[in-house]
């Protein structure tokens, strides 16, 4: 999802403590299997919190803040 990818990159640009990597699940099947991707976009934060679907920026930021 381009909107989710863009949001993650913007967050990484604004905060040096955030790193963002975006992968195409079809092209990186091994990673998709490792993270049990069943729907896209799928967001993984610190290998602990995972959620699928596109959320508004304020919700994503809330989820990130709860994990850091």
mmCIF file as Biopython writes it, N, C-alpha, C and O atoms, coordinates in Angstrom:
data_model
#
loop_
_atom_site.group_PDB
_atom_site.id
_atom_site.type_symbol
_atom_site.label_atom_id
_atom_site.label_alt_id
_atom_site.label_comp_id
_atom_site.label_asym_id
_atom_site.label_entity_id
_atom_site.label_seq_id
_atom_site.pdbx_PDB_ins_code
_atom_site.Cartn_x
_atom_site.Cartn_y
_atom_site.Cartn_z
_atom_site.occupancy
_atom_site.B_iso_or_equiv
_atom_site.auth_seq_id
_atom_site.auth_asym_id
_atom_site.pdbx_PDB_model_num
ATOM 1   N N  . UNK A ? 1  ? 0.853  -1.180  0.000  1.0 0.0 1  A 1 
ATOM 2   C CA . UNK A ? 1  ? 0.000  0.000   0.000  1.0 0.0 1  A 1 
ATOM 3   C C  . UNK A ? 1  ? 0.898  1.243   0.000  1.0 0.0 1  A 1 
ATOM 4   O O  . UNK A ? 1  ? 1.626  1.476   0.965  1.0 0.0 1  A 1 
ATOM 5   N N  . UNK A ? 2  ? 0.855  2.017   -1.042 1.0 0.0 2  A 1 
ATOM 6   C CA . UNK A ? 2  ? 1.716  3.196   -1.128 1.0 0.0 2  A 1 
ATOM 7   C C  . UNK A ? 2  ? 1.531  4.188   0.018  1.0 0.0 2  A 1 
ATOM 8   O O  . UNK A ? 2  ? 2.500  4.805   0.461  1.0 0.0 2  A 1 
ATOM 9   N N  . UNK A ? 3  ? 0.307  4.347   0.499  1.0 0.0 3  A 1 
ATOM 10  C CA . UNK A ? 3  ? 0.089  5.296   1.596  1.0 0.0 3  A 1 
ATOM 11  C C  . UNK A ? 3  ? 0.762  4.839   2.889  1.0 0.0 3  A 1 
ATOM 12  O O  . UNK A ? 3  ? 1.348  5.652   3.603  1.0 0.0 3  A 1 
ATOM 13  N N  . UNK A ? 4  ? 0.682  3.561   3.190  1.0 0.0 4  A 1 
ATOM 14  C CA . UNK A ? 4  ? 1.333  3.039   4.397  1.0 0.0 4  A 1 
ATOM 15  C C  . UNK A ? 4  ? 2.843  3.093   4.268  1.0 0.0 4  A 1 
ATOM 16  O O  . UNK A ? 4  ? 3.541  3.430   5.225  1.0 0.0 4  A 1 
ATOM 17  N N  . UNK A ? 5  ? 3.349  2.764   3.090  1.0 0.0 5  A 1 
ATOM 18  C CA . UNK A ? 5  ? 4.799  2.833   2.865  1.0 0.0 5  A 1 
ATOM 19  C C  . UNK A ? 5  ? 5.287  4.270   3.021  1.0 0.0 5  A 1 
ATOM 20  O O  . UNK A ? 5  ? 6.309  4.519   3.661  1.0 0.0 5  A 1 
ATOM 21  N N  . UNK A ? 6  ? 4.569  5.189   2.448  1.0 0.0 6  A 1 
ATOM 22  C CA . UNK A ? 6  ? 4.951  6.608   2.538  1.0 0.0 6  A 1 
ATOM 23  C C  . UNK A ? 6  ? 4.953  7.074   3.985  1.0 0.0 6  A 1 
ATOM 24  O O  . UNK A ? 6  ? 5.881  7.761   4.414  1.0 0.0 6  A 1 
ATOM 25  N N  . UNK A ? 7  ? 3.923  6.709   4.742  1.0 0.0 7  A 1 
ATOM 26  C CA . UNK A ? 7  ? 3.851  7.110   6.147  1.0 0.0 7  A 1 
ATOM 27  C C  . UNK A ? 7  ? 5.045  6.556   6.925  1.0 0.0 7  A 1 
ATOM 28  O O  . UNK A ? 7  ? 5.634  7.272   7.736  1.0 0.0 7  A 1 
ATOM 29  N N  . UNK A ? 8  ? 5.405  5.311   6.694  1.0 0.0 8  A 1 
ATOM 30  C CA . UNK A ? 8  ? 6.522  4.733   7.439  1.0 0.0 8  A 1 
ATOM 31  C C  . UNK A ? 8  ? 7.835  5.432   7.098  1.0 0.0 8  A 1 
ATOM 32  O O  . UNK A ? 8  ? 8.674  5.647   7.973  1.0 0.0 8  A 1 
ATOM 33  N N  . UNK A ? 9  ? 8.012  5.787   5.824  1.0 0.0 9  A 1 
ATOM 34  C CA . UNK A ? 9  ? 9.225  6.513   5.425  1.0 0.0 9  A 1 
ATOM 35  C C  . UNK A ? 9  ? 9.256  7.915   6.030  1.0 0.0 9  A 1 
ATOM 36  O O  . UNK A ? 9  ? 10.309 8.375   6.474  1.0 0.0 9  A 1 
ATOM 37  N N  . UNK A ? 10 ? 8.138  8.580   6.050  1.0 0.0 10 A 1 
ATOM 38  C CA . UNK A ? 10 ? 8.082  9.925   6.645  1.0 0.0 10 A 1 
ATOM 39  C C  . UNK A ? 10 ? 8.418  9.858   8.128  1.0 0.0 10 A 1 
ATOM 40  O O  . UNK A ? 10 ? 9.165  10.695  8.635  1.0 0.0 10 A 1 
ATOM 41  N N  . UNK A ? 11 ? 7.872  8.866   8.825  1.0 0.0 11 A 1 
ATOM 42  C CA . UNK A ? 11 ? 8.163  8.715   10.251 1.0 0.0 11 A 1 
ATOM 43  C C  . UNK A ? 11 ? 9.657  8.485   10.462 1.0 0.0 11 A 1 
ATOM 44  O O  . UNK A ? 11 ? 10.242 9.033   11.396 1.0 0.0 11 A 1 
ATOM 45  N N  . UNK A ? 12 ? 10.270 7.687   9.608  1.0 0.0 12 A 1 
ATOM 46  C CA . UNK A ? 12 ? 11.708 7.412   9.730  1.0 0.0 12 A 1 
ATOM 47  C C  . UNK A ? 12 ? 12.537 8.658   9.426  1.0 0.0 12 A 1 
ATOM 48  O O  . UNK A ? 12 ? 13.574 8.879   10.052 1.0 0.0 12 A 1 
ATOM 49  N N  . UNK A ? 13 ? 12.095 9.463   8.482  1.0 0.0 13 A 1 
ATOM 50  C CA . UNK A ? 13 ? 12.812 10.700  8.177  1.0 0.0 13 A 1 
ATOM 51  C C  . UNK A ? 13 ? 12.743 11.703  9.320  1.0 0.0 13 A 1 
ATOM 52  O O  . UNK A ? 13 ? 13.694 12.445  9.565  1.0 0.0 13 A 1 
ATOM 53  N N  . UNK A ? 14 ? 11.623 11.721  10.009 1.0 0.0 14 A 1 
ATOM 54  C CA . UNK A ? 14 ? 11.414 12.696  11.078 1.0 0.0 14 A 1 
ATOM 55  C C  . UNK A ? 14 ? 12.008 12.274  12.419 1.0 0.0 14 A 1 
ATOM 56  O O  . UNK A ? 14 ? 12.252 13.115  13.285 1.0 0.0 14 A 1 
ATOM 57  N N  . UNK A ? 15 ? 12.239 10.983  12.589 1.0 0.0 15 A 1 
ATOM 58  C CA . UNK A ? 15 ? 12.725 10.493  13.874 1.0 0.0 15 A 1 
ATOM 59  C C  . UNK A ? 15 ? 13.901 9.542   13.643 1.0 0.0 15 A 1 
ATOM 60  O O  . UNK A ? 15 ? 13.729 8.495   13.019 1.0 0.0 15 A 1 
ATOM 61  N N  . UNK A ? 16 ? 15.092 9.890   14.134 1.0 0.0 16 A 1 
ATOM 62  C CA . UNK A ? 16 ? 16.260 9.037   13.910 1.0 0.0 16 A 1 
ATOM 63  C C  . UNK A ? 16 ? 16.171 7.687   14.626 1.0 0.0 16 A 1 
ATOM 64  O O  . UNK A ? 16 ? 16.969 6.793   14.345 1.0 0.0 16 A 1 
ATOM 65  N N  . UNK A ? 17 ? 15.224 7.527   15.536 1.0 0.0 17 A 1 
ATOM 66  C CA . UNK A ? 17 ? 15.056 6.251   16.238 1.0 0.0 17 A 1 
ATOM 67  C C  . UNK A ? 17 ? 14.156 5.274   15.488 1.0 0.0 17 A 1 
ATOM 68  O O  . UNK A ? 17 ? 13.960 4.139   15.922 1.0 0.0 17 A 1 
ATOM 69  N N  . UNK A ? 18 ? 13.618 5.720   14.369 1.0 0.0 18 A 1 
ATOM 70  C CA . UNK A ? 18 ? 12.723 4.870   13.580 1.0 0.0 18 A 1 
ATOM 71  C C  . UNK A ? 18 ? 13.413 4.498   12.281 1.0 0.0 18 A 1 
ATOM 72  O O  . UNK A ? 18 ? 13.977 5.348   11.592 1.0 0.0 18 A 1 
ATOM 73  N N  . UNK A ? 19 ? 13.359 3.216   11.960 1.0 0.0 19 A 1 
ATOM 74  C CA . UNK A ? 19 ? 13.874 2.726   10.681 1.0 0.0 19 A 1 
ATOM 75  C C  . UNK A ? 19 ? 12.708 2.094   9.933  1.0 0.0 19 A 1 
ATOM 76  O O  . UNK A ? 19 ? 11.881 1.403   10.529 1.0 0.0 19 A 1 
ATOM 77  N N  . UNK A ? 20 ? 12.648 2.326   8.672  1.0 0.0 20 A 1 
ATOM 78  C CA . UNK A ? 20 ? 11.541 1.797   7.876  1.0 0.0 20 A 1 
ATOM 79  C C  . UNK A ? 20 ? 12.080 0.999   6.699  1.0 0.0 20 A 1 
ATOM 80  O O  . UNK A ? 20 ? 12.949 1.462   5.961  1.0 0.0 20 A 1 
ATOM 81  N N  . UNK A ? 21 ? 11.554 -0.197  6.537  1.0 0.0 21 A 1 
ATOM 82  C CA . UNK A ? 21 ? 11.843 -1.023  5.371  1.0 0.0 21 A 1 
ATOM 83  C C  . UNK A ? 21 ? 10.500 -1.438  4.785  1.0 0.0 21 A 1 
ATOM 84  O O  . UNK A ? 21 ? 9.602  -1.849  5.520  1.0 0.0 21 A 1 
ATOM 85  N N  . UNK A ? 22 ? 10.360 -1.336  3.495  1.0 0.0 22 A 1 
ATOM 86  C CA . UNK A ? 22 ? 9.125  -1.710  2.820  1.0 0.0 22 A 1 
ATOM 87  C C  . UNK A ? 22 ? 9.462  -2.776  1.779  1.0 0.0 22 A 1 
ATOM 88  O O  . UNK A ? 22 ? 10.383 -2.613  0.979  1.0 0.0 22 A 1 
ATOM 89  N N  . UNK A ? 23 ? 8.703  -3.861  1.804  1.0 0.0 23 A 1 
ATOM 90  C CA . UNK A ? 23 ? 8.943  -4.971  0.889  1.0 0.0 23 A 1 
ATOM 91  C C  . UNK A ? 23 ? 7.655  -5.332  0.158  1.0 0.0 23 A 1 
ATOM 92  O O  . UNK A ? 23 ? 6.559  -5.216  0.705  1.0 0.0 23 A 1 
ATOM 93  N N  . UNK A ? 24 ? 7.807  -5.765  -1.066 1.0 0.0 24 A 1 
ATOM 94  C CA . UNK A ? 24 ? 6.688  -6.296  -1.839 1.0 0.0 24 A 1 
ATOM 95  C C  . UNK A ? 24 ? 6.568  -7.775  -1.480 1.0 0.0 24 A 1 
ATOM 96  O O  . UNK A ? 24 ? 7.473  -8.562  -1.754 1.0 0.0 24 A 1 
ATOM 97  N N  . UNK A ? 25 ? 5.443  -8.148  -0.865 1.0 0.0 25 A 1 
ATOM 98  C CA . UNK A ? 25 ? 5.270  -9.512  -0.360 1.0 0.0 25 A 1 
ATOM 99  C C  . UNK A ? 25 ? 5.431  -10.568 -1.453 1.0 0.0 25 A 1 
ATOM 100 O O  . UNK A ? 25 ? 5.966  -11.646 -1.193 1.0 0.0 25 A 1 
ATOM 101 N N  . UNK A ? 26 ? 4.985  -10.277 -2.645 1.0 0.0 26 A 1 
ATOM 102 C CA . UNK A ? 26 ? 5.089  -11.252 -3.735 1.0 0.0 26 A 1 
ATOM 103 C C  . UNK A ? 26 ? 6.548  -11.467 -4.129 1.0 0.0 26 A 1 
ATOM 104 O O  . UNK A ? 26 ? 6.939  -12.587 -4.459 1.0 0.0 26 A 1 
ATOM 105 N N  . UNK A ? 27 ? 7.346  -10.421 -4.100 1.0 0.0 27 A 1 
ATOM 106 C CA . UNK A ? 27 ? 8.751  -10.526 -4.483 1.0 0.0 27 A 1 
ATOM 107 C C  . UNK A ? 27 ? 9.621  -11.107 -3.378 1.0 0.0 27 A 1 
ATOM 108 O O  . UNK A ? 27 ? 10.680 -11.669 -3.657 1.0 0.0 27 A 1 
ATOM 109 N N  . UNK A ? 28 ? 9.191  -10.980 -2.136 1.0 0.0 28 A 1 
ATOM 110 C CA . UNK A ? 28 ? 9.961  -11.464 -0.991 1.0 0.0 28 A 1 
ATOM 111 C C  . UNK A ? 28 ? 9.133  -12.489 -0.224 1.0 0.0 28 A 1 
ATOM 112 O O  . UNK A ? 28 ? 8.768  -12.280 0.933  1.0 0.0 28 A 1 
ATOM 113 N N  . UNK A ? 29 ? 8.850  -13.585 -0.889 1.0 0.0 29 A 1 
ATOM 114 C CA . UNK A ? 29 ? 8.013  -14.622 -0.311 1.0 0.0 29 A 1 
ATOM 115 C C  . UNK A ? 29 ? 8.524  -15.177 1.006  1.0 0.0 29 A 1 
ATOM 116 O O  . UNK A ? 29 ? 7.737  -15.491 1.900  1.0 0.0 29 A 1 
ATOM 117 N N  . UNK A ? 30 ? 9.837  -15.299 1.130  1.0 0.0 30 A 1 
ATOM 118 C CA . UNK A ? 30 ? 10.401 -15.833 2.378  1.0 0.0 30 A 1 
ATOM 119 C C  . UNK A ? 30 ? 10.086 -14.909 3.560  1.0 0.0 30 A 1 
ATOM 120 O O  . UNK A ? 30 ? 9.713  -15.378 4.636  1.0 0.0 30 A 1 
ATOM 121 N N  . UNK A ? 31 ? 10.235 -13.612 3.358  1.0 0.0 31 A 1 
ATOM 122 C CA . UNK A ? 31 ? 9.879  -12.651 4.420  1.0 0.0 31 A 1 
ATOM 123 C C  . UNK A ? 31 ? 8.376  -12.678 4.686  1.0 0.0 31 A 1 
ATOM 124 O O  . UNK A ? 31 ? 7.946  -12.635 5.838  1.0 0.0 31 A 1 
ATOM 125 N N  . UNK A ? 32 ? 7.590  -12.748 3.634  1.0 0.0 32 A 1 
ATOM 126 C CA . UNK A ? 32 ? 6.139  -12.796 3.800  1.0 0.0 32 A 1 
ATOM 127 C C  . UNK A ? 32 ? 5.732  -14.010 4.630  1.0 0.0 32 A 1 
ATOM 128 O O  . UNK A ? 32 ? 4.853  -13.918 5.486  1.0 0.0 32 A 1 
ATOM 129 N N  . UNK A ? 33 ? 6.370  -15.137 4.375  1.0 0.0 33 A 1 
ATOM 130 C CA . UNK A ? 33 ? 6.077  -16.337 5.173  1.0 0.0 33 A 1 
ATOM 131 C C  . UNK A ? 33 ? 6.552  -16.176 6.603  1.0 0.0 33 A 1 
ATOM 132 O O  . UNK A ? 33 ? 5.857  -16.578 7.536  1.0 0.0 33 A 1 
ATOM 133 N N  . UNK A ? 34 ? 7.734  -15.592 6.789  1.0 0.0 34 A 1 
ATOM 134 C CA . UNK A ? 34 ? 8.290  -15.410 8.121  1.0 0.0 34 A 1 
ATOM 135 C C  . UNK A ? 34 ? 7.366  -14.561 8.994  1.0 0.0 34 A 1 
ATOM 136 O O  . UNK A ? 34 ? 7.210  -14.824 10.186 1.0 0.0 34 A 1 
ATOM 137 N N  . UNK A ? 35 ? 6.755  -13.539 8.387  1.0 0.0 35 A 1 
ATOM 138 C CA . UNK A ? 35 ? 5.867  -12.646 9.135  1.0 0.0 35 A 1 
ATOM 139 C C  . UNK A ? 35 ? 4.397  -13.003 8.962  1.0 0.0 35 A 1 
ATOM 140 O O  . UNK A ? 35 ? 3.516  -12.244 9.366  1.0 0.0 35 A 1 
ATOM 141 N N  . UNK A ? 36 ? 4.135  -14.159 8.362  1.0 0.0 36 A 1 
ATOM 142 C CA . UNK A ? 36 ? 2.774  -14.662 8.216  1.0 0.0 36 A 1 
ATOM 143 C C  . UNK A ? 36 ? 1.861  -13.618 7.555  1.0 0.0 36 A 1 
ATOM 144 O O  . UNK A ? 36 ? 0.764  -13.347 8.044  1.0 0.0 36 A 1 
ATOM 145 N N  . UNK A ? 37 ? 2.317  -13.044 6.455  1.0 0.0 37 A 1 
ATOM 146 C CA . UNK A ? 37 ? 1.540  -12.027 5.749  1.0 0.0 37 A 1 
ATOM 147 C C  . UNK A ? 37 ? 0.368  -12.690 5.041  1.0 0.0 37 A 1 
ATOM 148 O O  . UNK A ? 37 ? 0.554  -13.565 4.195  1.0 0.0 37 A 1 
ATOM 149 N N  . UNK A ? 38 ? -0.834 -12.266 5.393  1.0 0.0 38 A 1 
ATOM 150 C CA . UNK A ? 38 ? -2.056 -12.775 4.761  1.0 0.0 38 A 1 
ATOM 151 C C  . UNK A ? 38 ? -2.813 -11.649 4.073  1.0 0.0 38 A 1 
ATOM 152 O O  . UNK A ? 38 ? -3.673 -11.893 3.227  1.0 0.0 38 A 1 
ATOM 153 N N  . UNK A ? 39 ? -2.488 -10.419 4.442  1.0 0.0 39 A 1 
ATOM 154 C CA . UNK A ? 39 ? -3.098 -9.246  3.839  1.0 0.0 39 A 1 
ATOM 155 C C  . UNK A ? 39 ? -2.091 -8.125  3.845  1.0 0.0 39 A 1 
ATOM 156 O O  . UNK A ? 39 ? -1.171 -8.099  4.663  1.0 0.0 39 A 1 
ATOM 157 N N  . UNK A ? 40 ? -2.272 -7.201  2.925  1.0 0.0 40 A 1 
ATOM 158 C CA . UNK A ? 40 ? -1.358 -6.069  2.856  1.0 0.0 40 A 1 
ATOM 159 C C  . UNK A ? 40 ? -2.149 -4.775  2.934  1.0 0.0 40 A 1 
ATOM 160 O O  . UNK A ? 40 ? -3.293 -4.732  2.481  1.0 0.0 40 A 1 
ATOM 161 N N  . UNK A ? 41 ? -1.591 -3.751  3.478  1.0 0.0 41 A 1 
ATOM 162 C CA . UNK A ? 41 ? -0.251 -3.702  4.053  1.0 0.0 41 A 1 
ATOM 163 C C  . UNK A ? 41 ? -0.206 -4.401  5.411  1.0 0.0 41 A 1 
ATOM 164 O O  . UNK A ? 41 ? -1.205 -4.479  6.126  1.0 0.0 41 A 1 
ATOM 165 N N  . UNK A ? 42 ? 0.965  -4.898  5.741  1.0 0.0 42 A 1 
ATOM 166 C CA . UNK A ? 42 ? 1.202  -5.469  7.067  1.0 0.0 42 A 1 
ATOM 167 C C  . UNK A ? 42 ? 2.347  -4.700  7.679  1.0 0.0 42 A 1 
ATOM 168 O O  . UNK A ? 42 ? 3.405  -4.545  7.070  1.0 0.0 42 A 1 
ATOM 169 N N  . UNK A ? 43 ? 2.130  -4.221  8.883  1.0 0.0 43 A 1 
ATOM 170 C CA . UNK A ? 43 ? 3.135  -3.440  9.595  1.0 0.0 43 A 1 
ATOM 171 C C  . UNK A ? 43 ? 3.663  -4.268  10.756 1.0 0.0 43 A 1 
ATOM 172 O O  . UNK A ? 43 ? 2.891  -4.863  11.507 1.0 0.0 43 A 1 
ATOM 173 N N  . UNK A ? 44 ? 4.979  -4.302  10.896 1.0 0.0 44 A 1 
ATOM 174 C CA . UNK A ? 44 ? 5.622  -5.014  11.995 1.0 0.0 44 A 1 
ATOM 175 C C  . UNK A ? 44 ? 6.486  -4.002  12.735 1.0 0.0 44 A 1 
ATOM 176 O O  . UNK A ? 44 ? 7.324  -3.328  12.136 1.0 0.0 44 A 1 
ATOM 177 N N  . UNK A ? 45 ? 6.272  -3.903  14.047 1.0 0.0 45 A 1 
ATOM 178 C CA . UNK A ? 45 ? 7.015  -2.950  14.870 1.0 0.0 45 A 1 
ATOM 179 C C  . UNK A ? 45 ? 7.803  -3.713  15.921 1.0 0.0 45 A 1 
ATOM 180 O O  . UNK A ? 45 ? 7.235  -4.421  16.753 1.0 0.0 45 A 1 
ATOM 181 N N  . UNK A ? 46 ? 9.106  -3.557  15.870 1.0 0.0 46 A 1 
ATOM 182 C CA . UNK A ? 46 ? 10.018 -4.184  16.845 1.0 0.0 46 A 1 
ATOM 183 C C  . UNK A ? 46 ? 9.811  -5.688  16.986 1.0 0.0 46 A 1 
ATOM 184 O O  . UNK A ? 46 ? 10.001 -6.249  18.065 1.0 0.0 46 A 1 
ATOM 185 N N  . UNK A ? 47 ? 9.427  -6.328  15.909 1.0 0.0 47 A 1 
ATOM 186 C CA . UNK A ? 47 ? 9.236  -7.781  15.897 1.0 0.0 47 A 1 
ATOM 187 C C  . UNK A ? 47 ? 8.162  -8.239  16.875 1.0 0.0 47 A 1 
ATOM 188 O O  . UNK A ? 47 ? 7.983  -9.444  17.052 1.0 0.0 47 A 1 
ATOM 189 N N  . UNK A ? 48 ? 7.438  -7.321  17.517 1.0 0.0 48 A 1 
ATOM 190 C CA . UNK A ? 48 ? 6.425  -7.680  18.515 1.0 0.0 48 A 1 
ATOM 191 C C  . UNK A ? 48 ? 5.022  -7.371  18.035 1.0 0.0 48 A 1 
ATOM 192 O O  . UNK A ? 48 ? 4.168  -8.255  17.975 1.0 0.0 48 A 1 
ATOM 193 N N  . UNK A ? 49 ? 4.789  -6.132  17.699 1.0 0.0 49 A 1 
ATOM 194 C CA . UNK A ? 49 ? 3.464  -5.676  17.303 1.0 0.0 49 A 1 
ATOM 195 C C  . UNK A ? 49 ? 3.306  -5.790  15.796 1.0 0.0 49 A 1 
ATOM 196 O O  . UNK A ? 49 ? 4.144  -5.310  15.032 1.0 0.0 49 A 1 
ATOM 197 N N  . UNK A ? 50 ? 2.229  -6.427  15.380 1.0 0.0 50 A 1 
ATOM 198 C CA . UNK A ? 50 ? 1.957  -6.572  13.954 1.0 0.0 50 A 1 
ATOM 199 C C  . UNK A ? 50 ? 0.493  -6.252  13.720 1.0 0.0 50 A 1 
ATOM 200 O O  . UNK A ? 50 ? -0.375 -6.649  14.497 1.0 0.0 50 A 1 
ATOM 201 N N  . UNK A ? 51 ? 0.227  -5.530  12.641 1.0 0.0 51 A 1 
ATOM 202 C CA . UNK A ? 51 ? -1.163 -5.295  12.271 1.0 0.0 51 A 1 
ATOM 203 C C  . UNK A ? 51 ? -1.281 -5.198  10.761 1.0 0.0 51 A 1 
ATOM 204 O O  . UNK A ? 51 ? -0.371 -4.734  10.075 1.0 0.0 51 A 1 
ATOM 205 N N  . UNK A ? 52 ? -2.423 -5.645  10.260 1.0 0.0 52 A 1 
ATOM 206 C CA . UNK A ? 52 ? -2.682 -5.621  8.823  1.0 0.0 52 A 1 
ATOM 207 C C  . UNK A ? 52 ? -3.730 -4.572  8.514  1.0 0.0 52 A 1 
ATOM 208 O O  . UNK A ? 52 ? -4.645 -4.329  9.300  1.0 0.0 52 A 1 
ATOM 209 N N  . UNK A ? 53 ? -3.578 -3.965  7.368  1.0 0.0 53 A 1 
ATOM 210 C CA . UNK A ? 53 ? -4.534 -2.970  6.921  1.0 0.0 53 A 1 
ATOM 211 C C  . UNK A ? 53 ? -3.943 -1.580  6.969  1.0 0.0 53 A 1 
ATOM 212 O O  . UNK A ? 53 ? -2.969 -1.312  7.672  1.0 0.0 53 A 1 
ATOM 213 N N  . UNK A ? 54 ? -4.560 -0.707  6.203  1.0 0.0 54 A 1 
ATOM 214 C CA . UNK A ? 54 ? -4.122 0.690   6.164  1.0 0.0 54 A 1 
ATOM 215 C C  . UNK A ? 54 ? -4.898 1.471   7.225  1.0 0.0 54 A 1 
ATOM 216 O O  . UNK A ? 54 ? -6.128 1.490   7.224  1.0 0.0 54 A 1 
ATOM 217 N N  . UNK A ? 55 ? -4.172 2.102   8.110  1.0 0.0 55 A 1 
ATOM 218 C CA . UNK A ? 55 ? -4.778 2.894   9.169  1.0 0.0 55 A 1 
ATOM 219 C C  . UNK A ? 55 ? -4.415 4.358   8.969  1.0 0.0 55 A 1 
ATOM 220 O O  . UNK A ? 55 ? -3.396 4.668   8.353  1.0 0.0 55 A 1 
ATOM 221 N N  . UNK A ? 56 ? -5.239 5.253   9.482  1.0 0.0 56 A 1 
ATOM 222 C CA . UNK A ? 56 ? -4.895 6.676   9.412  1.0 0.0 56 A 1 
ATOM 223 C C  . UNK A ? 56 ? -3.608 6.946   10.205 1.0 0.0 56 A 1 
ATOM 224 O O  . UNK A ? 56 ? -3.307 6.230   11.160 1.0 0.0 56 A 1 
ATOM 225 N N  . UNK A ? 57 ? -2.860 7.964   9.815  1.0 0.0 57 A 1 
ATOM 226 C CA . UNK A ? 57 ? -1.587 8.256   10.491 1.0 0.0 57 A 1 
ATOM 227 C C  . UNK A ? 57 ? -1.687 8.355   12.011 1.0 0.0 57 A 1 
ATOM 228 O O  . UNK A ? 57 ? -0.800 7.860   12.707 1.0 0.0 57 A 1 
ATOM 229 N N  . UNK A ? 58 ? -2.729 8.973   12.547 1.0 0.0 58 A 1 
ATOM 230 C CA . UNK A ? 58 ? -2.825 9.125   14.004 1.0 0.0 58 A 1 
ATOM 231 C C  . UNK A ? 58 ? -2.920 7.776   14.715 1.0 0.0 58 A 1 
ATOM 232 O O  . UNK A ? 58 ? -2.382 7.614   15.810 1.0 0.0 58 A 1 
ATOM 233 N N  . UNK A ? 59 ? -3.589 6.824   14.109 1.0 0.0 59 A 1 
ATOM 234 C CA . UNK A ? 59 ? -3.699 5.482   14.705 1.0 0.0 59 A 1 
ATOM 235 C C  . UNK A ? 59 ? -2.349 4.770   14.646 1.0 0.0 59 A 1 
ATOM 236 O O  . UNK A ? 59 ? -1.944 4.139   15.623 1.0 0.0 59 A 1 
ATOM 237 N N  . UNK A ? 60 ? -1.655 4.862   13.527 1.0 0.0 60 A 1 
ATOM 238 C CA . UNK A ? 60 ? -0.339 4.227   13.386 1.0 0.0 60 A 1 
ATOM 239 C C  . UNK A ? 60 ? 0.634  4.822   14.402 1.0 0.0 60 A 1 
ATOM 240 O O  . UNK A ? 60 ? 1.388  4.090   15.043 1.0 0.0 60 A 1 
ATOM 241 N N  . UNK A ? 61 ? 0.619  6.121   14.547 1.0 0.0 61 A 1 
ATOM 242 C CA . UNK A ? 61 ? 1.509  6.783   15.510 1.0 0.0 61 A 1 
ATOM 243 C C  . UNK A ? 61 ? 1.209  6.312   16.928 1.0 0.0 61 A 1 
ATOM 244 O O  . UNK A ? 61 ? 2.132  6.073   17.707 1.0 0.0 61 A 1 
ATOM 245 N N  . UNK A ? 62 ? -0.060 6.176   17.268 1.0 0.0 62 A 1 
ATOM 246 C CA . UNK A ? 62 ? -0.438 5.650   18.593 1.0 0.0 62 A 1 
ATOM 247 C C  . UNK A ? 62 ? 0.132  4.246   18.805 1.0 0.0 62 A 1 
ATOM 248 O O  . UNK A ? 62 ? 0.668  3.937   19.870 1.0 0.0 62 A 1 
ATOM 249 N N  . UNK A ? 63 ? 0.008  3.398   17.776 1.0 0.0 63 A 1 
ATOM 250 C CA . UNK A ? 63 ? 0.508  2.033   17.890 1.0 0.0 63 A 1 
ATOM 251 C C  . UNK A ? 63 ? 2.028  2.022   18.051 1.0 0.0 63 A 1 
ATOM 252 O O  . UNK A ? 63 ? 2.562  1.240   18.837 1.0 0.0 63 A 1 
ATOM 253 N N  . UNK A ? 64 ? 2.722  2.879   17.314 1.0 0.0 64 A 1 
ATOM 254 C CA . UNK A ? 64 ? 4.179  2.969   17.426 1.0 0.0 64 A 1 
ATOM 255 C C  . UNK A ? 64 ? 4.563  3.419   18.828 1.0 0.0 64 A 1 
ATOM 256 O O  . UNK A ? 64 ? 5.466  2.847   19.439 1.0 0.0 64 A 1 
ATOM 257 N N  . UNK A ? 65 ? 3.887  4.434   19.337 1.0 0.0 65 A 1 
ATOM 258 C CA . UNK A ? 65 ? 4.213  4.958   20.668 1.0 0.0 65 A 1 
ATOM 259 C C  . UNK A ? 65 ? 4.005  3.920   21.752 1.0 0.0 65 A 1 
ATOM 260 O O  . UNK A ? 65 ? 4.743  3.916   22.737 1.0 0.0 65 A 1 
ATOM 261 N N  . UNK A ? 66 ? 3.026  3.041   21.606 1.0 0.0 66 A 1 
ATOM 262 C CA . UNK A ? 66 ? 2.804  2.022   22.633 1.0 0.0 66 A 1 
ATOM 263 C C  . UNK A ? 66 ? 3.907  0.979   22.631 1.0 0.0 66 A 1 
ATOM 264 O O  . UNK A ? 66 ? 4.126  0.299   23.634 1.0 0.0 66 A 1 
ATOM 265 N N  . UNK A ? 67 ? 4.610  0.850   21.498 1.0 0.0 67 A 1 
ATOM 266 C CA . UNK A ? 67 ? 5.640  -0.177  21.382 1.0 0.0 67 A 1 
ATOM 267 C C  . UNK A ? 67 ? 7.019  0.328   21.738 1.0 0.0 67 A 1 
ATOM 268 O O  . UNK A ? 67 ? 7.915  -0.483  21.974 1.0 0.0 67 A 1 
ATOM 269 N N  . UNK A ? 68 ? 7.227  1.624   21.787 1.0 0.0 68 A 1 
ATOM 270 C CA . UNK A ? 68 ? 8.574  2.136   22.094 1.0 0.0 68 A 1 
ATOM 271 C C  . UNK A ? 68 ? 8.706  2.586   23.528 1.0 0.0 68 A 1 
ATOM 272 O O  . UNK A ? 68 ? 9.775  3.039   23.937 1.0 0.0 68 A 1 
#
